[in-house]
Amino acid sequence: MLMSVDYSATYDPTTILHPQLHGASFNVTYLPVRDRAGKLTLLFATSADAWAAVALLRTAYNFTWTSDVTGLSMTFVVAGGDLQPILSDTRKAWTVDVPYQEVS
């Protein structure tokens, strides 16, 4: 892998709102916010490297991604979307979009 070229994350709140029968207010069940989930885009110089990454990421495993940016490193599983290798016209290289769910 040459580098990661794109990263996005969301934190899904799990608070549940229970409407009252008269419709004016809610009872609230507070639950912890889930760990981040999103998409990580990895850059590869060759198609062989990109397809090898796809083969690895298809396995049932907790992966570790390390970033130079403080707070972005994580342990994750591939979840919530399609694992996509793409030939980038602008970079003349391969990218792999990895949908992820952070795990503790």
C-alpha positions in Angstrom: 0.0 0.0 0.0 1.3 3.4 -0.9 -0.9 5.4 1.4 -4.5 6.1 2.5 -5.9 8.8 0.3 -9.4 9.3 1.8 -11.0 8.8 5.2 -14.5 9.4 6.4 -16.1 8.6 9.7 -19.5 8.9 11.4 -20.5 8.2 15.0 -24.0 6.7 15.0 -26.0 7.8 18.0 -28.1 5.1 19.4 -30.5 7.2 21.6 -34.0 5.9 21.2 -37.0 8.4 21.3 -40.3 6.9 22.4 -43.2 9.3 21.4 -45.9 9.9 24.0 -49.5 9.0 23.1 -50.5 12.7 23.1 -47.6 13.4 20.7 -46.2 16.4 22.5 -43.0 14.9 24.0 -40.8 11.8 24.2 -39.5 9.4 26.7 -35.8 8.9 26.0 -33.6 5.8 26.3 -29.9 6.9 26.4 -27.4 4.5 24.9 -23.7 4.9 24.2 -22.7 6.3 20.8 -21.3 3.5 18.6 -17.7 3.5 17.6 -16.9 5.2 14.3 -17.8 3.7 10.9 -17.1 5.0 7.4 -14.9 4.5 4.4 -11.2 4.3 4.1 -9.6 4.6 0.6 -6.2 2.9 0.1 -3.9 3.6 -2.8 -1.8 0.9 -4.6 0.7 1.2 -7.4 -0.4 -2.0 -9.1 -3.5 -4.0 -9.7 -1.8 -7.1 -8.2 -1.3 -5.2 -4.9 -4.9 -3.9 -4.9 -6.3 -7.4 -5.5 -4.1 -8.9 -2.8 -5.4 -6.3 -0.4 -9.0 -7.1 -1.4 -8.3 -10.9 -0.8 -6.8 -10.1 2.7 -9.7 -7.7 3.6 -12.3 -10.3 2.7 -11.1 -12.5 5.6 -12.8 -12.5 9.0 -10.2 -10.5 11.0 -9.7 -7.4 13.1 -7.4 -5.2 11.1 -5.3 -2.3 12.4 -4.9 0.9 10.5 -2.2 3.3 11.6 -2.2 7.0 10.7 0.3 9.8 11.3 -2.7 12.0 12.3 -3.3 11.8 16.0 -6.6 10.0 16.9 -7.2 8.4 13.5 -5.5 5.0 14.1 -7.9 2.2 14.8 -8.8 -1.5 14.9 -11.6 -2.2 12.5 -13.6 -4.9 10.6 -14.8 -4.6 7.0 -18.5 -3.9 7.3 -21.4 -2.0 6.0 -20.8 -1.7 2.2 -18.9 -3.0 -0.8 -15.2 -3.6 -0.9 -14.3 -2.0 -4.2 -11.0 -2.0 -6.2 -11.0 0.9 -8.7 -8.5 2.0 -11.3 -8.0 5.7 -10.7 -7.7 7.7 -14.0 -6.3 10.7 -12.3 -3.6 8.9 -10.3 -2.8 6.1 -12.8 -2.9 3.8 -9.8 -5.4 1.5 -8.0 -7.6 2.5 -5.0 -9.5 0.2 -2.8 -12.6 1.6 -0.9 -12.9 -0.2 2.4 -16.2 0.2 4.3 -15.3 -0.2 8.0 -16.7 -0.4 11.5 -14.2 0.4 14.3 -14.0 -2.3 17.0 -12.6 -2.1 20.5 
